[in-house]
Amino acid sequence: MAWWQKATVYQIYPRSFQDSNGDGIGDINGIIQRLDYLQNLGIELIWLTPMYVSPGRDNGYDIADYYHIDPIFGDLTDFERLLNKAHKRGIKIMMDMVVNHTSDQHRWFQESLKGKDNPYHDYYLWRDPVDGHEPNNWLSKFSGSAWEYVPALDQYYLHLYEKSMPDLNWRNEHLRAEIFKMMQFWADLGIDGLRLDVINNISKDKDFPNDTFKTPSDDGRNFYTNGPHVHEYIHEMYEKVFGPNQFVTVGELSSTPIDEAIRYTNPAREELSMAFTFHHVKVDYTGGKKYGH
């Protein structure tokens, strides 16, 4: 049995956990102050929600710089101290990682705006207008169209979430290499695993067909949730990062049937250690809708 199969995990949202300097915002040094308490509780793994540089449009899940800690929480020196002190107490650290999209403030996206010939343009999902409108009828998880028009380029970019969070193009092998390099950076610092945000959405149907809207779930997700190459991409992550570094991994798998979640977590497939599914939180949806009267 792997250690994580019987470990007690504690999630920390750093901003509200412990403020060490009186500025009203929780920080890394605040977490360090509570490590003895967490050890006494029997915690063996801490899951840290995102602490990377971010404009904060989505509570840090809109990452503008994968390689640095947001100054409101501290810096890399503070983070390394947290790792060392946690490990001395037998506590492992799992970071939250978002690789379906970035912030529009990320350098890659800023470069992609400079022109269609810029090599970073293909790091994101840009499409030309169709009959003067959006490339398809997909909806954003945050309401409205999943496409945002940029007049200077006469193109739309895909954002399954807020418009300031453009989706990455996982078909681009250079983008994948950048992601694996970044994950290895954190592995080299000494983290023990990754919780992967909306990881089952990273592979989109290359033809971007319209959805039917026959049900509330026919809003585009049929063509990107558990998409055509998602298992290949995650297996590649395993080969390049997860396996060599003996990572524990948890994938957030919204709108994923149980049998499909089992595929993601089957050890023989070398993909994810564990998965979050959400079927249990939908039992009280009225007519399949999250919000009702």
DOTIDREN-933126 format. One record per residue (C-alpha): residue number from 1; residue in three letters; x negated, y negated, z. Coordinates in steps of 0.05 Angstrom, whole numbers, plus 5000, padded with zeros to 4 digits. Layout:
BEGIN
{site NUM; 'Ala'; {X; Y; Z}}
...
REM end
This chain:
BEGIN
{site 1; 'Met'; {5000; 5000; 5000}}
{site 2; 'Ala'; {4973; 4931; 4981}}
{site 3; 'Trp'; {4963; 4882; 5037}}
{site 4; 'Trp'; {5015; 4834; 5010}}
{site 5; 'Gln'; {5069; 4888; 5011}}
{site 6; 'Lys'; {5072; 4883; 5087}}
{site 7; 'Ala'; {5047; 4812; 5099}}
{site 8; 'Thr'; {5087; 4757; 5131}}
{site 9; 'Val'; {5089; 4696; 5086}}
{site 10; 'Tyr'; {5100; 4624; 5108}}
{site 11; 'Gln'; {5119; 4570; 5058}}
{site 12; 'Ile'; {5093; 4500; 5070}}
{site 13; 'Tyr'; {5119; 4437; 5036}}
{site 14; 'Pro'; {5059; 4394; 5054}}
{site 15; 'Arg'; {5093; 4326; 5050}}
{site 16; 'Ser'; {5139; 4342; 5108}}
{site 17; 'Phe'; {5098; 4392; 5147}}
{site 18; 'Gln'; {5048; 4354; 5191}}
{site 19; 'Asp'; {5023; 4283; 5185}}
{site 20; 'Ser'; {4952; 4276; 5212}}
{site 21; 'Asn'; {4939; 4202; 5198}}
{site 22; 'Gly'; {5005; 4168; 5215}}
{site 23; 'Asp'; {5023; 4146; 5144}}
{site 24; 'Gly'; {5089; 4184; 5146}}
{site 25; 'Ile'; {5067; 4237; 5096}}
{site 26; 'Gly'; {5044; 4307; 5114}}
{site 27; 'Asp'; {4974; 4325; 5091}}
{site 28; 'Ile'; {4921; 4379; 5088}}
{site 29; 'Asn'; {4889; 4359; 5154}}
{site 30; 'Gly'; {4958; 4366; 5185}}
{site 31; 'Ile'; {4963; 4437; 5160}}
{site 32; 'Ile'; {4894; 4452; 5189}}
{site 33; 'Gln'; {4918; 4426; 5257}}
{site 34; 'Arg'; {4973; 4479; 5256}}
{site 35; 'Leu'; {4933; 4539; 5234}}
{site 36; 'Asp'; {4926; 4567; 5305}}
{site 37; 'Tyr'; {5001; 4562; 5313}}
{site 38; 'Leu'; {5012; 4598; 5247}}
{site 39; 'Gln'; {4962; 4652; 5268}}
{site 40; 'Asn'; {5000; 4662; 5333}}
{site 41; 'Leu'; {5064; 4671; 5293}}
{site 42; 'Gly'; {5031; 4728; 5255}}
{site 43; 'Ile'; {5028; 4692; 5188}}
{site 44; 'Glu'; {4982; 4727; 5138}}
{site 45; 'Leu'; {4995; 4686; 5075}}
{site 46; 'Ile'; {5012; 4612; 5067}}
{site 47; 'Trp'; {5048; 4591; 5004}}
{site 48; 'Leu'; {5032; 4517; 4990}}
{site 49; 'Thr'; {5080; 4479; 4945}}
{site 50; 'Pro'; {5043; 4434; 4895}}
{site 51; 'Met'; {4991; 4385; 4921}}
{site 52; 'Tyr'; {4960; 4366; 4854}}
{site 53; 'Val'; {4957; 4295; 4827}}
{site 54; 'Ser'; {5029; 4279; 4805}}
{site 55; 'Pro'; {5075; 4219; 4795}}
{site 56; 'Gly'; {5125; 4257; 4838}}
{site 57; 'Arg'; {5184; 4258; 4791}}
{site 58; 'Asp'; {5198; 4329; 4812}}
{site 59; 'Asn'; {5166; 4335; 4881}}
{site 60; 'Gly'; {5098; 4351; 4853}}
{site 61; 'Tyr'; {5121; 4403; 4803}}
{site 62; 'Asp'; {5104; 4352; 4749}}
{site 63; 'Ile'; {5029; 4359; 4749}}
{site 64; 'Ala'; {4986; 4303; 4719}}
{site 65; 'Asp'; {4918; 4333; 4738}}
{site 66; 'Tyr'; {4910; 4408; 4752}}
{site 67; 'Tyr'; {4839; 4399; 4780}}
{site 68; 'His'; {4850; 4349; 4837}}
{site 69; 'Ile'; {4890; 4343; 4901}}
{site 70; 'Asp'; {4936; 4283; 4903}}
{site 71; 'Pro'; {4903; 4231; 4949}}
{site 72; 'Ile'; {4966; 4227; 4992}}
{site 73; 'Phe'; {4949; 4298; 5017}}
{site 74; 'Gly'; {4873; 4292; 5019}}
{site 75; 'Asp'; {4819; 4315; 4971}}
{site 76; 'Leu'; {4783; 4378; 4948}}
{site 77; 'Thr'; {4736; 4375; 5008}}
{site 78; 'Asp'; {4796; 4376; 5055}}
{site 79; 'Phe'; {4826; 4434; 5015}}
{site 80; 'Glu'; {4762; 4475; 5019}}
{site 81; 'Arg'; {4761; 4464; 5093}}
{site 82; 'Leu'; {4833; 4488; 5097}}
{site 83; 'Leu'; {4814; 4551; 5058}}
{site 84; 'Asn'; {4754; 4565; 5103}}
{site 85; 'Lys'; {4791; 4554; 5168}}
{site 86; 'Ala'; {4851; 4595; 5145}}
{site 87; 'His'; {4808; 4653; 5122}}
{site 88; 'Lys'; {4771; 4654; 5189}}
{site 89; 'Arg'; {4839; 4666; 5221}}
{site 90; 'Gly'; {4857; 4721; 5173}}
{site 91; 'Ile'; {4906; 4677; 5135}}
{site 92; 'Lys'; {4906; 4677; 5059}}
{site 93; 'Ile'; {4926; 4618; 5015}}
{site 94; 'Met'; {4972; 4621; 4954}}
{site 95; 'Met'; {4980; 4558; 4913}}
{site 96; 'Asp'; {5040; 4538; 4872}}
{site 97; 'Met'; {5025; 4530; 4798}}
{site 98; 'Val'; {5067; 4501; 4741}}
{site 99; 'Val'; {5045; 4521; 4671}}
{site 100; 'Asn'; {5110; 4517; 4633}}
{site 101; 'His'; {5103; 4441; 4630}}
{site 102; 'Thr'; {5061; 4383; 4654}}
{site 103; 'Ser'; {5076; 4311; 4673}}
{site 104; 'Asp'; {5078; 4263; 4614}}
{site 105; 'Gln'; {5021; 4228; 4651}}
{site 106; 'His'; {4975; 4288; 4640}}
{site 107; 'Arg'; {4916; 4272; 4595}}
{site 108; 'Trp'; {4936; 4326; 4546}}
{site 109; 'Phe'; {5004; 4295; 4534}}
{site 110; 'Gln'; {4975; 4225; 4530}}
{site 111; 'Glu'; {4928; 4250; 4476}}
{site 112; 'Ser'; {4985; 4286; 4440}}
{site 113; 'Leu'; {5021; 4219; 4433}}
{site 114; 'Lys'; {4963; 4191; 4392}}
{site 115; 'Gly'; {4982; 4228; 4329}}
{site 116; 'Lys'; {5002; 4292; 4296}}
{site 117; 'Asp'; {4929; 4306; 4277}}
{site 118; 'Asn'; {4905; 4301; 4349}}
{site 119; 'Pro'; {4885; 4371; 4373}}
{site 120; 'Tyr'; {4925; 4361; 4436}}
{site 121; 'His'; {4989; 4348; 4397}}
{site 122; 'Asp'; {4998; 4423; 4389}}
{site 123; 'Tyr'; {4990; 4434; 4464}}
{site 124; 'Tyr'; {5063; 4413; 4468}}
{site 125; 'Leu'; {5127; 4432; 4430}}
{site 126; 'Trp'; {5137; 4376; 4379}}
{site 127; 'Arg'; {5189; 4382; 4324}}
{site 128; 'Asp'; {5214; 4337; 4268}}
{site 129; 'Pro'; {5286; 4311; 4269}}
{site 130; 'Val'; {5339; 4354; 4237}}
{site 131; 'Asp'; {5390; 4313; 4197}}
{site 132; 'Gly'; {5367; 4253; 4237}}
{site 133; 'His'; {5381; 4286; 4304}}
{site 134; 'Glu'; {5350; 4332; 4356}}
{site 135; 'Pro'; {5318; 4396; 4328}}
{site 136; 'Asn'; {5372; 4439; 4363}}
{site 137; 'Asn'; {5427; 4436; 4415}}
{site 138; 'Trp'; {5389; 4462; 4475}}
{site 139; 'Leu'; {5405; 4428; 4541}}
{site 140; 'Ser'; {5356; 4407; 4595}}
{site 141; 'Lys'; {5362; 4440; 4663}}
{site 142; 'Phe'; {5365; 4369; 4689}}
{site 143; 'Ser'; {5425; 4351; 4643}}
{site 144; 'Gly'; {5428; 4322; 4573}}
{site 145; 'Ser'; {5389; 4343; 4512}}
{site 146; 'Ala'; {5324; 4383; 4521}}
{site 147; 'Trp'; {5291; 4338; 4468}}
{site 148; 'Glu'; {5262; 4268; 4474}}
{site 149; 'Tyr'; {5249; 4225; 4413}}
{site 150; 'Val'; {5184; 4187; 4404}}
{site 151; 'Pro'; {5195; 4134; 4349}}
{site 152; 'Ala'; {5121; 4123; 4336}}
{site 153; 'Leu'; {5114; 4195; 4314}}
{site 154; 'Asp'; {5184; 4205; 4288}}
{site 155; 'Gln'; {5186; 4270; 4327}}
{site 156; 'Tyr'; {5219; 4301; 4387}}
{site 157; 'Tyr'; {5184; 4338; 4443}}
{site 158; 'Leu'; {5217; 4394; 4483}}
{site 159; 'His'; {5229; 4386; 4558}}
{site 160; 'Leu'; {5270; 4441; 4590}}
{site 161; 'Tyr'; {5269; 4399; 4653}}
{site 162; 'Glu'; {5263; 4324; 4664}}
{site 163; 'Lys'; {5242; 4283; 4604}}
{site 164; 'Ser'; {5177; 4264; 4638}}
{site 165; 'Met'; {5158; 4338; 4640}}
{site 166; 'Pro'; {5142; 4361; 4569}}
{site 167; 'Asp'; {5138; 4436; 4556}}
{site 168; 'Leu'; {5071; 4467; 4538}}
{site 169; 'Asn'; {5061; 4507; 4474}}
{site 170; 'Trp'; {5037; 4576; 4496}}
{site 171; 'Arg'; {5029; 4598; 4424}}
{site 172; 'Asn'; {4967; 4554; 4421}}
{site 173; 'Glu'; {4908; 4598; 4442}}
{site 174; 'His'; {4866; 4536; 4461}}
{site 175; 'Leu'; {4921; 4516; 4510}}
{site 176; 'Arg'; {4922; 4586; 4540}}
{site 177; 'Ala'; {4846; 4584; 4548}}
{site 178; 'Glu'; {4851; 4517; 4583}}
{site 179; 'Ile'; {4903; 4545; 4631}}
{site 180; 'Phe'; {4861; 4607; 4647}}
{site 181; 'Lys'; {4799; 4563; 4658}}
{site 182; 'Met'; {4839; 4519; 4706}}
{site 183; 'Met'; {4865; 4579; 4745}}
{site 184; 'Gln'; {4795; 4607; 4750}}
{site 185; 'Phe'; {4772; 4540; 4779}}
{site 186; 'Trp'; {4819; 4550; 4838}}
{site 187; 'Ala'; {4799; 4623; 4844}}
{site 188; 'Asp'; {4727; 4602; 4849}}
{site 189; 'Leu'; {4745; 4555; 4906}}
{site 190; 'Gly'; {4772; 4615; 4943}}
{site 191; 'Ile'; {4848; 4616; 4937}}
{site 192; 'Asp'; {4881; 4684; 4943}}
{site 193; 'Gly'; {4939; 4679; 4894}}
{site 194; 'Leu'; {4989; 4639; 4856}}
{site 195; 'Arg'; {5064; 4627; 4859}}
{site 196; 'Leu'; {5083; 4614; 4786}}
{site 197; 'Asp'; {5139; 4564; 4775}}
{site 198; 'Val'; {5191; 4581; 4721}}
{site 199; 'Ile'; {5140; 4627; 4690}}
{site 200; 'Asn'; {5192; 4667; 4651}}
{site 201; 'Asn'; {5206; 4606; 4607}}
{site 202; 'Ile'; {5137; 4597; 4576}}
{site 203; 'Ser'; {5153; 4634; 4511}}
{site 204; 'Lys'; {5203; 4601; 4465}}
{site 205; 'Asp'; {5234; 4629; 4401}}
{site 206; 'Lys'; {5191; 4597; 4347}}
{site 207; 'Asp'; {5252; 4583; 4303}}
{site 208; 'Phe'; {5287; 4542; 4357}}
{site 209; 'Pro'; {5358; 4564; 4337}}
{site 210; 'Asn'; {5421; 4531; 4363}}
{site 211; 'Asp'; {5458; 4565; 4420}}
{site 212; 'Thr'; {5532; 4581; 4420}}
{site 213; 'Phe'; {5557; 4549; 4486}}
{site 214; 'Lys'; {5608; 4606; 4491}}
{site 215; 'Thr'; {5591; 4609; 4565}}
{site 216; 'Pro'; {5553; 4561; 4612}}
{site 217; 'Ser'; {5492; 4605; 4602}}
{site 218; 'Asp'; {5492; 4597; 4526}}
{site 219; 'Asp'; {5456; 4530; 4531}}
{site 220; 'Gly'; {5391; 4548; 4498}}
{site 221; 'Arg'; {5364; 4595; 4551}}
{site 222; 'Asn'; {5379; 4655; 4506}}
{site 223; 'Phe'; {5320; 4633; 4465}}
{site 224; 'Tyr'; {5268; 4618; 4518}}
{site 225; 'Thr'; {5285; 4655; 4583}}
{site 226; 'Asn'; {5244; 4719; 4582}}
{site 227; 'Gly'; {5223; 4698; 4513}}
{site 228; 'Pro'; {5190; 4739; 4457}}
{site 229; 'His'; {5118; 4737; 4482}}
{site 230; 'Val'; {5125; 4723; 4556}}
{site 231; 'His'; {5101; 4791; 4578}}
{site 232; 'Glu'; {5040; 4786; 4532}}
{site 233; 'Tyr'; {5022; 4719; 4561}}
{site 234; 'Ile'; {5029; 4741; 4633}}
{site 235; 'His'; {4989; 4804; 4620}}
{site 236; 'Glu'; {4935; 4760; 4589}}
{site 237; 'Met'; {4936; 4719; 4654}}
{site 238; 'Tyr'; {4927; 4783; 4692}}
{site 239; 'Glu'; {4869; 4806; 4649}}
{site 240; 'Lys'; {4833; 4738; 4652}}
{site 241; 'Val'; {4850; 4715; 4723}}
{site 242; 'Phe'; {4896; 4755; 4768}}
{site 243; 'Gly'; {4862; 4823; 4763}}
{site 244; 'Pro'; {4789; 4802; 4766}}
{site 245; 'Asn'; {4804; 4757; 4826}}
{site 246; 'Gln'; {4851; 4807; 4861}}
{site 247; 'Phe'; {4905; 4754; 4865}}
{site 248; 'Val'; {4973; 4763; 4896}}
{site 249; 'Thr'; {5024; 4732; 4848}}
{site 250; 'Val'; {5097; 4714; 4853}}
{site 251; 'Gly'; {5136; 4695; 4791}}
{site 252; 'Glu'; {5198; 4651; 4794}}
{site 253; 'Leu'; {5246; 4687; 4747}}
{site 254; 'Ser'; {5311; 4649; 4741}}
{site 255; 'Ser'; {5366; 4680; 4697}}
{site 256; 'Thr'; {5329; 4746; 4695}}
{site 257; 'Pro'; {5366; 4813; 4701}}
{site 258; 'Ile'; {5340; 4860; 4754}}
{site 259; 'Asp'; {5315; 4911; 4703}}
{site 260; 'Glu'; {5275; 4857; 4669}}
{site 261; 'Ala'; {5247; 4833; 4736}}
{site 262; 'Ile'; {5223; 4904; 4747}}
{site 263; 'Arg'; {5184; 4901; 4682}}
{site 264; 'Tyr'; {5148; 4838; 4706}}
{site 265; 'Thr'; {5128; 4872; 4771}}
{site 266; 'Asn'; {5114; 4943; 4749}}
{site 267; 'Pro'; {5040; 4953; 4770}}
{site 268; 'Ala'; {5026; 4995; 4709}}
{site 269; 'Arg'; {5042; 4935; 4664}}
{site 270; 'Glu'; {4991; 4891; 4700}}
{site 271; 'Glu'; {5032; 4827; 4703}}
{site 272; 'Leu'; {5059; 4801; 4770}}
{site 273; 'Ser'; {5056; 4827; 4841}}
{site 274; 'Met'; {5126; 4802; 4861}}
{site 275; 'Ala'; {5185; 4762; 4834}}
{site 276; 'Phe'; {5237; 4713; 4858}}
{site 277; 'Thr'; {5305; 4727; 4828}}
{site 278; 'Phe'; {5368; 4686; 4840}}
{site 279; 'His'; {5428; 4732; 4830}}
{site 280; 'His'; {5445; 4729; 4904}}
{site 281; 'Val'; {5452; 4653; 4905}}
{site 282; 'Lys'; {5504; 4654; 4849}}
{site 283; 'Val'; {5556; 4697; 4883}}
{site 284; 'Asp'; {5598; 4637; 4901}}
{site 285; 'Tyr'; {5594; 4602; 4833}}
{site 286; 'Thr'; {5664; 4587; 4807}}
{site 287; 'Gly'; {5672; 4610; 4735}}
{site 288; 'Gly'; {5596; 4616; 4730}}
{site 289; 'Lys'; {5587; 4542; 4745}}
{site 290; 'Lys'; {5539; 4517; 4798}}
{site 291; 'Tyr'; {5579; 4455; 4815}}
{site 292; 'Gly'; {5654; 4454; 4821}}
{site 293; 'His'; {5712; 4420; 4855}}
REM end
